[in-house]
Each structure stands twice: as C-alpha cells, then as structure tokens.
Amino acid sequence: MVSSPYLCRFLFVAVVALALVGCSSESDRSRVQGTDSYNGESVDDGGIAFIPEGGGESQVRTTGMIQDGRYDLDSKNGPYPGKYRVEIYWNKKTGKQIANRTKTAFKDERKQAIPPKYNEKTELIETIKPGRNTLDFDLKP
C-alpha cells in the first residue's frame, strides 16, 4: 500500500503536469503588426482578420482594430504560426450626416471603402512565422 505522503506528492505532481500540458503559452502565438492603407490613404478606423488557411488545431481566427493606419496584435492575442487569409475592412466616413430612427440625432454616415477582394472575397494570403511579424498592406483599387 502507498503511504499518504507519497500519494499526495504524486497527485500534486500529476495535477501540475496536466495543467501545464493543457495550457498553451503566449509564446505559441505570434506578434503581428503593420500599416494599412487603401489607394494611398491610411485606414483611420478599421478592422483586420487573420483566418486560418488549411486548418490545423492550433490555428484560430484572430481579429484586431486598425487605428490611424496601424494595427498591432501582441503575442497574447495574435495568430499562431501558419498560413492565413487576411481580411481588411474600413467603414469610412462619407462626409454626410444621417438621422437616427427618431430623427432627433445625427451621426456620421459610413460606407465600406475597401473592395471585397480584400475582405469578404479576400485574395490576401500571408504566412505568419513564430515571433514578431511586420505585415504592411498598401491596397490598390
């Protein structure tokens, strides 16, 4: 029969080992940063998504905000290394004001400024490497 102190140590080591195996570390993900522009104009308030291409258990869809033409996904929230389709969105202000439903307030009208070939039907494919990645997107009409 196994004595109680040995059993406790064994259980403690087993639980810690399982916890470590079950957790993925930040270093598994990659940092991805860069700039985004469309037709020479910085994307001032948009979004970027990295969608896994070809599967793989460790690949997950990763999204981030584009502010003043820049995005930065840190190694905690960035994509895992692998091949991804990249979608870029920009709901650009049109310069017009539109009324809310009750017509008591107005807000800026916005329209998608980037064509579907860069978002819904993206043609952008990138390979994310381990560590730090810089990907700049200078999109053309």
Wavefront OBJ file of the C-alpha trace (Angstrom):
o trace
v 0.000 0.000 0.000
v 1.245 3.504 -0.839
v 1.632 5.777 2.125
v -0.306 9.017 2.279
v 2.650 11.475 1.860
v 3.785 9.736 -1.350
v 0.254 9.646 -2.716
v -0.188 13.372 -2.019
v 3.093 14.239 -3.765
v 2.215 12.063 -6.739
v -1.221 13.650 -7.077
v 0.234 17.149 -6.749
v 2.855 16.490 -9.478
v 0.227 14.878 -11.721
v -2.168 17.831 -11.386
v 0.596 20.382 -12.106
v 1.785 18.389 -15.132
v -1.739 18.167 -16.547
v -2.280 21.882 -16.016
v 0.927 22.733 -17.857
v 0.150 20.406 -20.763
v -3.401 21.734 -21.074
v -2.366 25.379 -21.236
v -0.970 26.992 -24.310
v 1.653 29.597 -23.626
v 1.787 33.111 -25.023
v 4.948 32.197 -26.881
v 2.915 29.831 -29.092
v 1.277 32.837 -30.720
v 2.982 35.425 -32.875
v 3.020 39.187 -32.687
v 1.751 40.745 -35.915
v 1.855 44.457 -36.590
v 1.932 46.788 -39.550
v 0.243 49.504 -41.535
v -2.887 49.552 -43.674
v -3.771 51.943 -46.459
v -6.159 51.932 -49.384
v -5.485 53.915 -52.546
v -2.743 55.849 -50.717
v -4.965 56.838 -47.774
v -4.388 55.462 -44.260
v -7.203 53.347 -42.877
v -8.117 55.548 -39.916
v -10.641 53.302 -38.152
v -10.999 49.742 -39.426
v -10.525 46.082 -38.713
v -8.215 43.266 -39.742
v -8.794 39.499 -39.503
v -6.476 36.543 -39.959
v -8.469 33.435 -40.959
v -6.675 30.056 -40.925
v -5.966 28.586 -44.354
v -5.751 24.815 -44.484
v -6.744 24.064 -40.905
v -4.643 22.845 -38.051
v -5.750 22.501 -34.449
v -3.696 25.419 -33.176
v -4.960 27.887 -35.770
v -7.783 30.197 -34.751
v -9.378 33.240 -36.326
v -7.701 36.367 -34.970
v -9.005 39.912 -35.294
v -7.771 43.367 -34.403
v -8.507 47.049 -34.771
v -6.810 49.404 -37.219
v -6.301 52.870 -35.728
v -4.679 55.725 -37.651
v -3.382 53.320 -40.292
v -1.724 50.902 -37.831
v -2.603 47.599 -36.190
v -0.752 45.584 -33.544
v -1.716 42.111 -32.338
v 0.528 41.164 -29.419
v 1.830 37.643 -28.776
v -1.018 37.029 -26.333
v -3.761 37.782 -28.894
v -2.006 37.300 -32.232
v -2.339 34.348 -34.581
v -0.452 31.090 -34.246
v 2.225 30.479 -36.904
v 0.728 29.254 -40.164
v -0.940 30.322 -43.392
v -3.859 32.791 -43.227
v -6.313 34.638 -45.418
v -6.289 38.311 -44.435
v -9.456 40.431 -44.457
v -9.301 44.216 -44.109
v -12.376 46.388 -43.501
v -12.815 50.151 -43.408
v -16.186 51.769 -42.788
v -15.058 55.193 -43.952
v -16.931 58.401 -43.178
v -18.688 59.751 -46.284
v -18.905 63.326 -45.031
v -22.695 63.125 -44.735
v -24.783 63.082 -41.568
v -27.682 60.661 -41.179
v -30.559 60.836 -38.713
v -31.340 58.130 -36.203
v -34.714 56.339 -36.273
v -36.478 59.045 -34.291
v -34.784 61.806 -36.326
v -33.688 63.515 -33.106
v -29.949 62.975 -33.503
v -27.461 62.669 -36.326
v -24.333 60.606 -36.825
v -21.648 60.255 -39.473
v -22.632 58.107 -42.431
v -20.102 55.348 -43.095
v -19.611 53.029 -46.064
v -17.232 50.151 -46.712
v -14.368 51.765 -48.643
v -12.328 48.645 -49.381
v -13.493 46.283 -52.139
v -14.491 42.655 -51.413
v -11.247 41.298 -52.920
v -9.571 42.489 -49.694
v -12.269 41.355 -47.223
v -15.333 39.170 -47.986
v -13.645 37.596 -51.042
v -10.086 38.244 -49.969
v -7.154 37.476 -52.239
v -4.669 38.301 -49.472
v -2.743 35.266 -48.176
v 0.079 35.592 -45.631
v 2.264 33.151 -43.731
v 2.754 34.019 -40.074
v 6.096 32.954 -38.651
v 6.923 32.338 -34.988
v 7.872 35.512 -33.111
v 7.427 39.026 -34.473
v 5.910 39.698 -37.913
v 5.509 43.021 -39.702
v 2.928 42.994 -42.493
v 2.151 46.261 -44.288
v -0.839 46.359 -46.640
v -0.908 49.084 -49.315
v -4.137 48.147 -51.079
v -4.997 49.352 -54.588
v -8.484 49.777 -56.133
l 1 2 3 4 5 6 7 8 9 10 11 12 13 14 15 16 17 18 19 20 21 22 23 24 25 26 27 28 29 30 31 32 33 34 35 36 37 38 39 40 41 42 43 44 45 46 47 48 49 50 51 52 53 54 55 56 57 58 59 60 61 62 63 64 65 66 67 68 69 70 71 72 73 74 75 76 77 78 79 80 81 82 83 84 85 86 87 88 89 90 91 92 93 94 95 96 97 98 99 100 101 102 103 104 105 106 107 108 109 110 111 112 113 114 115 116 117 118 119 120 121 122 123 124 125 126 127 128 129 130 131 132 133 134 135 136 137 138 139 140 141
